[in-house]
Amino acid sequence: MTYYNDRGNISYCYDFEKVISFSALMDDLGLSPDFSKVPKTILDRAIFIGNETHDCIEHGRTAHADDDVLGCLLSYSKWNTKRVMETVSDEQTTCYDFGAKQYLVGRVYRVAFLDGEHIALDWKTSSKVYDTAMLQIAFYKIAFNCGEGTIVHLHKDGTEATEYHSTQEWETKIDALVDLYYCNEKDKKKIAQQIVYPTVKIKNNLLKQYLKVEQELKDKKASLESIRKEIIESLKGQKGVSSSDGKKLTFTMSKDSEKVSYDTGKMQADGVDIEQYRSVKQVKGSYKVTISKEKNDE
């Protein structure tokens, strides 16, 4: 396999035919992340962190003068100490035929036996793991015939790295994208979007049921608020109402009961049994209710 420069990227020729790299495939199908609005200084900084981190891991270095790179190395170290890794190869390039000379070229960062499992590994230092990265690791898993494809997402704050694993879904998508690239379809970018981000379909009857219930809930909420307002209006000015400001109305009521009192003066004068001077009065019942408007209705 030979290499040459195409559109500023390394391109490949295999068996005297030009073959496409993974990054070029993503570009041609319109799937690469759009960094056009990101300042060049930030992009250059991200590339620097990624390259330096990869180089340190490949050569077993654990220290670096740059704080972000050092954080990524610490993140890797915390993840790596919990694993048993036997490296097979680093920075290995492959040209894989998906069938009928549908070649795709890529370079995996590491193939290894991780805890006894044959695995394709890639380190990512970006702020998040993009869908293109999941497609990429799925491709590496297929191309190197590994049992697993794993992205190890390294964090600049030094916290333990996070693993993202290839699934059958991603492998099916990368296979379909390669097939799309080599076919004669006209609107390939649109089709590629449909492959990677399929439209979610809901049965029409379920959607109608959901919308109906949602509207019923809104209607009931409106009805409840209407009744609340009527209650407030009907209680205004009535006996027992202790406060009303238009937003909250409070009135008090208690249950019917007996009020017992003692003539303590006579008790002291006579020195007799207290029950002889027990008096009982009827007291009207009452209760206390507070009705408030909901905050979002103010």
N, C-alpha and C positions, 0 to 999 in steps of 0.2 A: 504494500500500500504506500503510495506517495502522497506528499502534502504540497499544497500551494495556497497562496493568499487570494481570497475572493471576498470582496466587499469589506475589507478590513479584518476578516476572520480567516482562521486556518480552514482550508477546505481539503478534500481528499479525493484521490483517484484509486480505484480498485479494479484490477483486471482490465486496465486500459479504459475504464469508464469512470466518469465523474460520479461521485456518490455524495450524499448530503450528510452534514453533521447534525447532531441533535439541536444545537442552538440555532443553526440555519433553518432547520425544519420548523421550529417554533416561530421564527421571524416570518418565514414564507406563509405560514398558516395564520398569522396574526394573533398568536397566543402568548408572545413574550410580554412581560410586564412593561407598562408604559412609564418610562422614567424621563420623558421629554421635558417635564416641568420641574425636575429635580436639579438644583444647581450642580454644576460640574465639580465644584469643590467637595460636595457631599458624596457624589458618586465616586470620585477618586479616593475619598477617605474610606468608603465601604470596600472598594476593591483592595486597598492597602491592608485593611484589617483581615479580609478573607485570605489574601495571598500569604501574609505573614503567619497567620494562624495555621494554615495548611502546611507551610514549610516547617514550622516548629514541630507540629505533630509528626510529620513524616520523618524528621530527623531526631525525634526524641528530646527536643528542647522544651524545658518547662518554665523558662524565664524570658521576659521581654521588657524593653524600656517603655513601650507604649501601654498605657493603662487598659485600653479596650482589648488589645491583643492578649495582655496578661489575664484579663478577666475571662476571655474565651478559653485560654489554656487551663485556667483553674476550673472552669466549667467542665471541660473535657476530662481533667484529672479526676474530678469527683465521680464522673460517670464511669471512667475507665477502671478505677480501682475496684469496682464491683463486678468486673467482667474478667474472663480469661480469654485473651485474644492471641491467636497465632496468625501473623500476617503472611499472606500468600504473595501479594504483589501490591505496589503503590503506583499510582498514576499510569495505569495500564489502558492502552487504547485498543478498541475492538471495532471491527466492521461486521455487523450482523446482517444476515440475509433473512428477511421476514417471509421470503418465498418469491419465486419468479424474479430473482435479482432485484428485489426491493431492499436495497442496502441502507443501513443507518449506522453512522459512525459516532462514537462517543468515547470519553475518557473517564473511567471511574477512579475515584481517589484511593479506594482500598478494597481489595478482595481478601477476606480472612476467614478463619474459623473462629467464630465468637461463641464462647460457651459450648463448643463442639459442633456448632452449626455453620455450614458453608454460607457465607453472607457477603453481599455487596454493600459497601458502606460509603457514605458521603457526609462530609461535615458542612454545615451551613452556619454562617455568622450574621446573616441578615436579620432584620427586626422581626420578620415572620417567614414561615415556610410557604412559598408560592405553589400554586397548582402545577406549574411547569417543573418544579423540583420533584413533585410526586410522580409526574410522568417520566422524568429522567431516571429516578431510582427504579421505577418499574421496568424501564428499558434495560438498565444494567442487570437487574435480576434475571431477565430473560436472556440477555446476550451472554452472560457468564454462567448461565445454567446454575444459579444459586438457589438455595432453599428459601432465602429471605433477602429482601432489599430494605435497607434501613437508612433513614436520614437522622443524623445526630445533630440536633439544633443546639448550638453553643450560645450561651448567654454572656453578654459583656459585663454583667454585674457579678459574675463568678458563681452563680447558683448552678446546681447540677443540671447537665444537659437533658434535653427532652427528646425522646425517640418518636419517629414517625415511620410507620411500616407500610410497605407496598401491599396492595390488595389486588384481588382478581379484577376488580373494577378498573383500577388504573392500568393494569396490564392489557385489558381488553381495549381501553381507550388508545393507548400508544400504538397498538397493532392496527386499529382502525385509522389512526392519523397517518401512519406510514402508507397504508393502502390508498388513502385519499390523495396523498402527495403524488404518488406515481400514476394515478388514474387521470382521465381526461375531463374531469368535472370542471366547470367554469368558475362557479362561485365557491371556491375552496375555503376561503376564510369564514364564510357564513356557515358552511357545513361543519367546519372544524369547531366552531363555537357550539353547535348543536351536539357534537360528539362529546365535548368536554363538559358542557353545561346544559344537559338535556332539560327541556321544559317539563316542569312538574304538572302532571295531569290529575285532576280530581273528578270523580264521577259526577255528572251533572246533577243527579238527584241529591247527592250528599251536599253539594255546594248550595243548592236551593234550600235544603233543610237548615243548613248553618245560617244562611242569610235571614231566613224566616225567624228562627229562634233569636238571633241577634236583634232583629227589629222588635220582637215581642218584649225583650228585656228593656230596650230603650223606651218603649211605650209604657211599660209598667213603672219604670223609674219616673217618667214624667207624670203618670197618674198619681203615684205616691207623693210626689212633691206638691201636686195640686191639692190633694187631700190635706196635707200638712198645712198648707197656706189657709185652707178653709177652717181648719181647727183653730189656728191662731186668730183669725178674724172673728170667729164665733165666740171665743172666750174673752176677747177684749171688753173691758168695762164690767165684767161679771164679778159678783161677790166672791172673794177668795183669791182673786188675781193679785199677785204681789208685785209683778213687774212686767213691763212690755216695752220693747224698743223697736219693734218692727222686724227684728231678726230672731229674738228669743222671747218667749212668754212663759212666765212661771206662775202657777197658782197652787195653793195648799189646801189639803183636806185630810181629815183623819177619821178613823172608824168611831162609831158610837161607843161610849164607855162611861164609867162612873168616876166622879171625882171625889175623893175622900179627903177630909180635912179634920183637924183636931183643935179644940179650944184650949190652947196651952195655958192661957191665963187662969181659967177655972180649975184646970188640972193642978196647977201650983197652989191655988187657994184651998182646994178641998182635999188634995192628997188621996184621991180615990182611983179606982180602976179606970184606965184610959179608955177602954171600950165603951164606958157609960156615956162618953161625950163624942162618940163617932157620928159624923153627919155625912150623908150621901147626896150628891147633886148629879143630875143628868147632863152630859156634855155631848153636843152634836159631833158626829164623825166628820173627818176631813182627810184629804190626801194631797200630796205634792207632785206636780207634773211639770217637767221642763221640756219644751219643744223648740228645737233650734233649726234654722235653715242650714243646708249643707254648704260648706265653704265654697265649693266651686259654683254655687248659685248666687253668690253675693255680687 
